């Protein structure tokens, strides 16, 4: 443990527990299968025939020989009432992308546990020279969340219809345009800290190159090139968050209607839906920081929140909003599952006949996409939450409102200790142990040098600007896609 450090030991322990406990105890599986969600079963052909007032059609000998049978059709206005059933584990295991959903959510839970441990550890011990393992888990959660959304988007691109592909491309180009507009806004209005971050990055790269013996080396790119690359990444993220935002708008409208007799839940649902807008406002300097630092009070101005305390307050607000959205997950998922009954009620208002297999397919399809909808709801929340936690750690912010920053938590240079010199006369077992200890110490030294080099380039100033912009941009993409979804479901679908 002295060689690896307690943080690495806890990290390996968390990874081992996650792998071994996943088949037996999974938060993701409990979230769907705790008995609070109810799905609708599709009616059988016998039930549909009974509701239509006719008997099941029997195949004659000619139809059996030819393998042909006429599809069973029933009137659309039959009095069909779908049967409810709680979602259980056996139902969920057969759903598409269930394993991907379970792994990502469980990983996020354990990442939060590791992060909380490292925060407590840094609050008790002066570990400024150690690598913050919690920050690494947060960054990995963000990357795995983007990978999950990429998997879903690739599924849309492989679809034969092509409508989903067009939506993703349209939102991607719209996000590219918005990102290029945002990146030219001055820091006086959007205080991401990208400009000083890029300056620090380029200066550190030149210093690092000179230390490595490349005195005549110059950076082959400019800030404009970096911003264009960042805008391309923003377009990609915007295309990933297109359908999650559209789905969020639909489930929000249905959840509010479903809880029409519970005004408190409706208020919380509205706050949850508007939470990305609040995140956007927190980085608009004239509205947030400057207003609280110089709040108008008659003819004078009063400082409500200092500049350093505002950074901590912003972190707490984002975490609280993410916790609220996670707490309302059940209402959104149940609102989605109710689409089956909603479609049946809409069918009853239509005239004509419909094939029984079409009714069964429509009802079943809603439940089959449950894990996809759950990923579309949870992943944007996890992206905002863990990018905020990474911003806190890598940007050297503090949870306290006293204006003090946490001690350096980025990797620092740790000189490798030389292997102890042992006198001769050792047997083979002792020599083997000495060789193993030397290998471990050499590995630790190489890792320390690597993290030290990485720290010398990626300074807290750059990481602060990058993760602040990432948090803000994910919220901006959700605002754009969800507002368009509200307009689509409220006006275009009804017309």
N, C-alpha and C positions, 0 to 999 in steps of 0.2 A: 504493500500500500504506500510505502514511503516513496517508491520509485514512480508509481503511477499517479498517486494523488487520490484523495478521497472523492473528488468530483468524478473522476474517471471510473472509480469503483462503483459509485452509485449509478452512473450512466450504464455501465455494463450490467449491473444488477437489474435496472429497470428494463433493459432490452431483453434480458433472460426471462424475467417475470412475464413480460408481455407475450413472448413467444410461447411459454408453457401454459399460461392461464387463458389464452384466447379461446381454446375449445370449451373451457369450463366457465369462465367468468369474463363477459365482454360487455362493456358499457354500450357499444353500438348495437349489439343484439338486444340488450335490455331496452334501449330507447324505442325500438320498433315493436318488441314482443312483450312488453310489460302488462298487456291487457287493457291499456287505455285507448288504443287505436282499434277501430272496427272497419272491416272491409265488407263489401257486398258480394254475396255469392251469385253466380249467374244461374238463371232458371233452367231446368231441364226441359227437354222437348215434351215430356208428358205433362209437366206443369203448364206449359204454354198452350198445349192442346186443350187441357181442362179449362183454362181461362177463356179460350176461344170458343168453347162449347162444342168440340168435335173430338172424335177418337183419333188415336195414333194411326197414321196411314200404314198399311201393310204392303210389303213388296210382293209382287207376283213372281211367278217362275221366270218369266222372260227378263224382268229387271234384274233378278239375282244372277241369271246367266250372263247378261251383258254388263253387269257391274254398274248399272246406271239406276239412279233413283231421283225423283223429283224433290227439290228442296222443300222443306216444310215452311209454309208461310202462315202468318197470323195477322190479324188486324192491328194497326198501330195503337188504336185507342182502347186496347184491352186493359183491364184493371190489374196491372202488374205491380206487385210490391216485392222489392228485393229483400232477401233475408240477410240479416246482419250476422257477423261472426268476428270475434276478436282475432287479431293477427297473432299467430303463434310461431314458434321457431321453425316448425316443419314447413309452414307456408313461406316463410322468409328465405329459407335456404335455397329454394329453387328460383328466386328472383335474379334477374340479370344484374351484374355488377354488385351483388351483395358482398362478395368477398373483398372487393376493392373498397367498398364503403366501410365494412367492418374494420379492415386494417387501418384505413386512414383515420377514422374516428378514435379507435383505440390508441393509435400512435399519438394523436393530438392530446389525449387524456394523459398518457405517460409523459409526454413532453411538458405539459403543464406541471405535472408532479416534479419533474427534474428541475424545471425553472423555479418553482417555489422553494425547493431545497437549496438551490444555488443562491437565491436571494437571501434566505436565512443564513446560509453559510458565510456570505460576504458581509452580512450585517453583524456577525459575531467575530469572524476571523479576518485579519488583514491579509487578504489573498490577492493583492494587486498584481503579483508576479505570476499568477496562475491563469491558465486558459479558462474562460467561462464556458463550461459545457452547456449550461442552460441556453446561452445564445445560439450555440450550434444546433441544439434541438429545435429552437424556434425557427431558425432559417430552414432547416430540413422540413419542418411542417409546412412552411410556405411553399417550398419547392414541390413537395408531394401533393399539396392541394392544387397547384397549377397543373401538375401531371394528371391528376384525376379529371380536371376540367378538359384537358387536352384529349384524354381518352374518350370522353363524352362527345366532344366536338368532332373527333375523327369518326365516331359512329354516325354522326349526322352527315359527314361528307361522303360516307359510303352508302348512304341511303339512295334508293333508286328515284325517289320523287324529285329531289333537288331543291325543294323549297327551303329546307333548313340550311342548306349550303349557302343559298343566296342571302338569307338573313345574317349568317355569321360574317360573310364578306362585306355586306352593307354596314354592319356595326363596326367591322374592322377599319374600313375606310373613314367612317365618321369619327372613330376614336383617333385615327391618325391626324385628322384635321384638328380636332380639339386639342390633342397633345401638343401639336406644333404651336397652336395659339397660346397654350398655357406656359410653354417653355420660354416664350419671349416676354412674359410678364415680369416686371421688375420685382426684386425682393421686398420693396416697400409695400407691395400689395399681397403677394403670396410668399410667405416666409418659409420656404422649404429649406433654404440654406444650400441650394445646389451650386450657386456661383462660387462661394468660398470653398465648398467641398471639391469642386473641379479644380480650383486653383491649388488647393492642398494636394490633390492627387497628382497633378502634373509636377509640382515642385518635388514631391516625394519620389516620383519616378525618376526624375533627373538626378536627384541625390543618390538614389539607390544604384543607378547605372554608373555613376562616377565611383561609388564605393566598390563596384564590381570590376573596375578597370576600363570601362567604356567612357573615357573622358570626352570624346568627340561625338558621342551618341546624342541625338535629339529626338524628341517625341514626334513620330510621323503623323500624328493626328492633331486636330485642333478642337476647341470647345464646340464649334459648330458641328463637326463630325460626330462628336460624342452625343450631342443633343439629337441629331438626326437618328443615330442608333437607338437612343432612348425613346424617341417618338415611335420607331418601328416596334420596339418592345411593348410600348403602350397600346399600339394598334392590335398586337397579338393578344394582350390581356383583355382589351375591349371586346374582341371577337369571342374570347372564352366566356366572358360574363354576359353575353347577349341573352342567351336562353335562361340563365338563372334569374336575370332581372325580369324578363317577361313572365316567367313562372311565379316569381314573387308577387307581381302585381295581381295575377289571377288568384292565388291563394289568399292574398290579403283581402281582396274584395269578398271572396267567399267566406273567409273567417269572420269578417265584420258582420256579414249577413247572418252567419250561423249563430253568432253570439249577440243577436239583436236585443235580447232581454237581459244582458249583462253589461251595463255601461262601463264598469271599471275595466273589464277585459277589452272592450272596444277602445277605450282611451290608451291602454297599454299597446294594443295593436297599432294604433295610429302613431304613437311615439316610436315604436319599433320600425315602422315603415319609413318614418322621416329621420331616423337616426343617421343614415348616410349624409343627409343634408347638414345635420349638426356637425358631423366630422368635417365636411367641406368648410363650414363657417369658422371652425377652430383654427384654420391656417390662413384665413383672410385677415391680415394684420390690422387694417383700419377698423374692422368690425369687432375683432376679438381682443388682441393684445393691447392695442392702443386705446381702445374704449375702456377697458378695465383698468389700465394704468392711469388714464386721465379722464375719469368719468365726470361728465358735466353735472355740477350741483349748484344751480343758480348761476351766479356770476363767477364762481370759482370752480376748480376741478379737484376731484378727490381720487386718490390712488386706492382702488378697491383691492387689486391683486398686483403684487410686484411682478416684474418680468420673470424672475427665476421661479417664483411660485406658480406662475401661469403655465410653465412647462409641465410641472407636476400635476396641476389641475387638469390639463389637457389629457394627460395619460389616464388619469382616473376616470374622466368622463367617457373616454373611448372604451375602456374596459367595462364600465358599468353599462353602456349601451349594448356592447356585445353580449354581456351576461343577460340582459333583458331579452335580446333576440333569441338567445339559446333557450331561455326559459319558456318562450312562446312557440317552440318548435312543434309541440303536439297539436296546437290549434291549426297551424298551417298544414300539417300533414293530414289531419282529419278533414280539413276543408278540401284537400285534394281528393281524398278517398270518396267524399260525398259527390264527386262529379259523376259517378256511376248512377246514383239515384237522380241527380239533376238531369242527366241525359234521358233517363226513362220518363221523367215528368215532361220533358220537352217533346219526346216522341208521342206521348199520349195526345198532344194537342194537334198532331198532324193527321192527315187523312191517308188512306191507302193501306197497303199490306207491306210486311217486311219479313225477310227470311229469319227463321229462328236462330240459325247459326250466326247471323249478323248481330242479333241481340246478345247472344252469349259472348261473341268476340268483343263487342264494345264494352261490356261489363267487365270482362276478364282483363282487357288491356289496361284499364285504370290501375288495377292492383299490380300488374306486371311491371309498371313503371314506377313503383313506389320508391325503390332504392335510388333510382335516377333523380327523382324529385327531391329526395332527402339530401343527396349530394349537392344538387343545385341550390338548395336552401342553406346547407351548413358550410360548404366550402368558402363562399365569400365572407361569411362571418369569421371563419378561422383565419382567412388571409388577413383581414383587418386586425384581428386580435393578436396574432403572433407576429405580424410585422410591427405592431405597436410595442409588443414586449421586446422584440429585437432592437427597436429604436431606443427603448429605455436603457438596455444593457450596453449596446455598442455605441450609443450616443452619449454615454456617461451622464444620463439624467438620474433624478432621484424621485422616490415616491413621497418624500417629505416636502412640506411647504416652507421649510426654513431657508430655502435658497442655496443649500449646500449640495454640491454634486457628489456623487458616489466616487470612491477611489477608483483609480484606473482598473478597468475590468477587461481591457483588451490584452491580447497576448503580449508578453514582455520577454526580453532576452533573458534566457536562463543558461548560464554557462554549464556545460556538462562536467560532471565530476569524474575524475580519473579513477580507473579501477584500482582497488587497493593492491599493494604489492605484498605478496605472501611468500614466505621463505620456502625453500625446497622441501622435499620429503613428503609431498602430498600423495595420497593414493589416487586411483583413477576416478573414484566418485567425487572426491573433493576437487580434482582438476576439472571434471565435467561441470560441477556447480560453479566454479570460477569462470569457465567459458560462457556459461549461460548468463551469469550476472554481467559479464563484459558485453555480451550481445544486447542485453536489455538496456544497459547504460548507453551503449552506442545508439540504439534506436531512439531512446529518450532524447539524446543530444541532437540527433538529426531532426526529430520533430520540433524540438525547441528552436533550432535554427530556422526551420521552415516557418513556424508561427512568428518568429521575430522578424523575418524578412517580410512576411505578409503584413504584420503590424506597422512596419516602417513605411509601407505604401498605402494601405487602407487605414487612414487615420480616423479617429472618432469624428472629426469634422466632416469628412466625406461620407461616412456611414450614417451620420445624423441626417444629412441632406437626402441621401438615397432612400432610406427607410421612411423618412417623413413623406417624401414624394410618392413612394409606393403605397403607403397607407391612404394618402389623399386620393391617389388615382383609382384605387380599387373602389373607394366610396363614390368617386365621380362616375365611374362606369356603371355602378349600381343605380345611381340617380338617373342617368340617361336612359338606361334600358327599362327600369321599372316605371318611370313616368310615361315612356312610350307604351309600355304594356297597359298602364291604366287607360290611356287614350284608346288603345286598340280594343280592350275588352269592354269599355264603357260605351263607346260610340261606334267604332267600325263593326264590331260583332253584332251589335243590336240593329244596325242599319243594313 
